[in-house]
Amino acid sequence: MLNELLAKAQQGDKDAMRKIGNHYCYDAGNPQKGVEWWEKAAALSDAFAMFNLGLHYRGQGNFEMAKHWLEKAYQNGDPDGAVDLGVIYYGRGNLQQAVFWWEKVADAAPNAARNLVFTYADKNFHGRNKEDFLKWLKVSANKHNDPWGKGVLGVLYCGIEHHLWKEAGFSGLPQENREEGVRFIKEGVATAENGKSDVSFQLTDYTAFAQAMCSFGGKTDFSRCTRDDLGKAIQYDEKALALAEELAKLNPVGAMFVQTCQDSLGTKKKAYVALYG
């Protein structure tokens, strides 16, 4: 395989050059040789080789070289270059520059859109505001079909404050659209749990999903729940309880969450039996 790639590289094949670089850096344990081949591919405008160089220098702590190559990767058509540039700036406390780079590619890069949602809710960000938070949350949910984005937007549409909304100190909620909210939550959870995304919902997410499935005008009303929605709420509470029990093994404080989840689950199960037998 390597000999075939070397033969192609000698004919000016930049893909082969990049793959040879990958081999030396990741398989053969010779990053210096790998960088040499990536630089050859980069000289032929290979954006992915440029991106690899950016990650390499980022891993070495050479942020100037990392930024140089990641920006070139973005300029040559790889949106992930801008995504990782944003990550570098965010990690160094420059949230404004992080947002600058993520907004360039958020329509094409799901991670950038998700990062913007978090950043516009970050109290350390001077540009924090709910309008941009919702704008990028909708891009995440509607354009990228991101399960996490669907889940959070679904909760808000059901009239429930997601913990990110609360922590950001945003007032009010988007106009309620319960039918759309319930659909988003179900789709988001199904996609995540079928292994079709890298999203892993947390205890607070499942708790919010369970609450939202039984919420009408921001208030719980089991009598207005469909059988399916109440059943889903019970499933989400069961998942929250399982996560709480795992947390309790690591931290005694987790026992508090276990009791809360047990109480919530018990209430919903009683309502289900009363309504549907």
C-alpha positions in Angstrom: 0.0 0.0 0.0 2.7 2.5 1.0 4.7 1.7 -2.2 1.6 2.4 -4.3 1.1 5.7 -2.6 4.7 6.6 -3.1 4.4 5.9 -6.8 1.4 8.1 -7.0 3.0 10.9 -5.0 6.0 10.9 -7.4 3.4 11.7 -10.1 2.2 14.7 -8.1 -0.9 13.1 -6.5 -1.6 15.3 -3.5 -4.1 12.9 -2.0 -1.4 10.2 -1.9 1.1 12.7 -0.3 -1.4 13.4 2.4 -2.1 9.7 3.0 1.6 9.0 3.2 1.8 11.8 5.8 -1.0 10.2 7.7 0.8 6.9 7.7 4.1 8.3 9.0 2.4 10.4 11.7 -0.3 8.1 12.9 0.9 4.6 12.1 4.7 4.7 11.9 5.1 7.0 14.8 7.3 9.4 12.8 5.5 12.8 12.9 8.5 14.7 11.5 8.3 12.6 8.3 4.5 13.0 8.3 4.8 16.7 8.5 7.1 16.7 5.5 4.6 14.9 3.4 1.7 17.0 4.5 3.7 20.1 3.6 4.2 18.7 0.1 0.4 18.1 -0.3 -0.3 21.6 1.2 2.0 23.1 -1.4 -0.5 21.7 -3.9 -3.4 23.4 -2.1 -4.6 20.3 -0.3 -6.9 21.7 2.4 -7.0 18.5 4.4 -3.2 18.3 4.6 -3.3 21.9 5.8 -5.9 21.0 8.4 -3.7 18.1 9.6 -0.8 20.4 9.9 -2.9 22.8 12.0 -3.9 20.0 14.4 -0.3 18.8 14.6 1.0 22.2 15.7 -2.0 22.7 18.0 -1.1 19.4 19.7 2.5 20.7 20.1 1.3 23.9 21.7 2.6 26.0 18.7 -0.6 28.1 18.4 0.9 30.5 15.8 1.7 27.7 13.4 -1.6 26.0 14.2 -3.5 29.2 13.4 -1.5 29.7 10.2 -2.4 26.2 8.8 -6.0 26.1 10.0 -6.7 29.5 8.4 -5.1 28.2 5.1 -7.3 25.1 5.4 -10.4 27.2 5.7 -9.3 29.5 2.8 -8.9 26.4 0.7 -12.4 25.0 1.3 -12.2 23.1 4.6 -14.8 24.5 7.1 -13.2 22.5 9.9 -10.2 24.8 9.7 -12.4 27.6 10.9 -14.1 25.4 13.5 -10.7 24.5 15.1 -9.5 28.1 14.9 -12.5 29.0 17.0 -11.7 26.3 19.4 -8.2 27.6 19.8 -9.4 31.2 20.5 -12.1 30.0 22.8 -9.6 28.0 24.8 -7.4 31.0 25.1 -10.3 33.2 26.4 -10.9 35.2 23.2 -14.5 34.4 22.8 -15.1 37.2 20.3 -12.6 35.7 17.9 -14.0 32.3 18.4 -17.4 33.5 17.4 -15.9 35.3 14.4 -14.6 32.1 13.0 -17.5 29.9 13.9 -20.0 32.2 12.3 -18.1 32.0 9.1 -18.9 28.3 8.7 -21.9 27.5 11.1 -24.2 27.1 8.1 -22.0 24.3 6.9 -20.4 22.9 10.1 -22.8 21.4 12.8 -20.1 21.7 15.5 -19.7 25.4 14.8 -23.4 26.0 15.1 -23.5 24.1 18.4 -20.5 26.0 19.7 -22.2 29.3 18.9 -25.3 28.3 20.9 -23.1 27.6 24.0 -21.1 30.8 23.5 -24.1 33.1 23.1 -25.3 31.7 26.5 -21.9 32.1 28.1 -22.0 34.7 30.9 -18.3 35.4 30.2 -19.1 36.5 26.6 -19.9 40.2 26.4 -22.0 39.6 23.3 -24.3 37.1 25.1 -27.9 37.5 23.9 -30.9 35.3 23.4 -31.6 36.3 19.8 -28.4 34.9 18.5 -28.7 31.9 20.9 -32.0 31.1 19.3 -30.8 31.8 15.8 -28.0 29.3 16.0 -30.1 26.8 17.9 -32.6 26.8 15.1 -29.8 26.4 12.5 -28.5 23.4 14.6 -31.9 21.8 14.9 -33.4 22.6 11.5 -30.5 22.8 9.1 -28.1 20.2 10.6 -30.7 18.0 12.3 -28.5 18.0 15.3 -30.2 15.8 18.0 -28.9 18.1 20.8 -30.2 21.2 19.0 -33.6 19.5 18.5 -33.8 18.5 22.1 -33.0 22.0 23.5 -35.3 23.8 21.1 -38.0 21.3 21.7 -37.9 21.9 25.4 -38.1 25.7 24.9 -41.0 25.3 22.5 -42.9 23.3 25.1 -42.6 26.3 27.5 -39.9 24.8 29.7 -36.7 26.6 30.6 -33.7 24.5 29.5 -30.8 24.8 32.0 -28.7 26.7 29.4 -31.5 29.3 29.1 -31.6 29.6 32.9 -27.9 29.8 33.4 -27.6 32.5 30.7 -30.1 34.6 32.6 -32.4 35.0 29.6 -35.9 36.3 30.3 -39.1 35.0 28.8 -39.3 32.1 26.3 -39.8 31.7 22.6 -43.4 31.5 21.5 -44.8 28.2 22.5 -45.3 25.6 19.8 -45.9 22.4 21.8 -46.6 20.2 18.8 -43.3 21.2 17.2 -41.5 20.9 20.5 -42.6 17.4 21.2 -41.7 16.3 17.7 -38.2 17.8 18.0 -37.6 16.1 21.3 -38.7 12.7 20.0 -36.6 13.0 16.9 -33.6 14.2 18.7 -33.6 11.4 21.3 -34.3 8.7 18.7 -31.4 9.9 16.5 -29.0 10.1 19.4 -29.9 6.7 20.9 -29.8 5.0 17.5 -26.1 5.8 17.4 -26.5 8.2 14.4 -24.8 11.1 16.1 -22.0 11.9 18.6 -24.6 13.4 21.0 -25.0 11.8 24.5 -27.8 13.4 26.4 -27.2 14.2 30.1 -29.3 13.8 33.2 -30.6 17.4 33.0 -31.5 16.9 29.3 -33.7 13.8 30.0 -35.3 15.5 33.0 -36.2 18.4 30.9 -37.5 16.2 28.1 -39.7 14.3 30.5 -41.1 17.5 31.9 -41.7 19.0 28.4 -43.7 16.0 27.2 -46.3 16.7 29.9 -46.2 20.5 29.8 -49.0 22.7 28.5 -48.5 26.5 28.8 -45.5 25.8 30.9 -47.5 23.8 33.4 -47.7 20.0 33.9 -51.1 18.5 33.0 -51.1 14.8 32.7 -54.8 14.7 31.7 -54.0 16.5 28.4 -51.1 14.1 27.5 -51.5 11.5 24.8 -50.7 8.0 25.9 -47.6 8.0 23.7 -46.3 11.3 25.1 -46.8 10.2 28.7 -45.1 6.9 27.9 -42.2 8.8 26.4 -42.0 11.0 29.5 -41.7 7.9 31.6 -38.9 6.6 29.4 -37.0 9.8 29.7 -37.4 9.9 33.5 -36.1 6.3 33.6 -33.0 7.3 31.6 -32.5 10.3 33.9 -32.8 8.0 36.9 -30.2 5.6 35.5 -27.8 8.4 34.9 -28.4 9.8 38.4 -27.7 6.3 39.9 -24.4 6.2 38.0 -23.6 9.7 39.3 -24.4 8.7 42.9 -21.7 6.0 42.7 -19.1 8.7 42.0 -20.4 11.4 44.3 -22.6 11.2 47.4 -24.3 14.4 46.3 -25.7 12.3 43.4 -28.1 10.6 45.8 -30.1 13.9 45.9 -30.7 13.6 42.1 -31.7 9.9 42.5 -34.5 10.8 44.9 -35.7 13.7 42.6 -35.7 11.4 39.6 -37.5 8.6 41.5 -40.2 11.1 42.7 -40.7 12.4 39.2 -40.9 8.9 37.7 -43.3 7.7 40.4 -45.7 10.6 39.8 -45.8 10.0 36.0 -46.3 6.2 36.4 -49.2 6.8 38.8 -50.7 9.2 36.3 -50.3 6.7 33.5 -52.0 3.9 35.5 -54.9 6.3 36.5 -55.4 7.5 32.9 -54.7 4.4 30.8 -54.8 1.4 33.2 
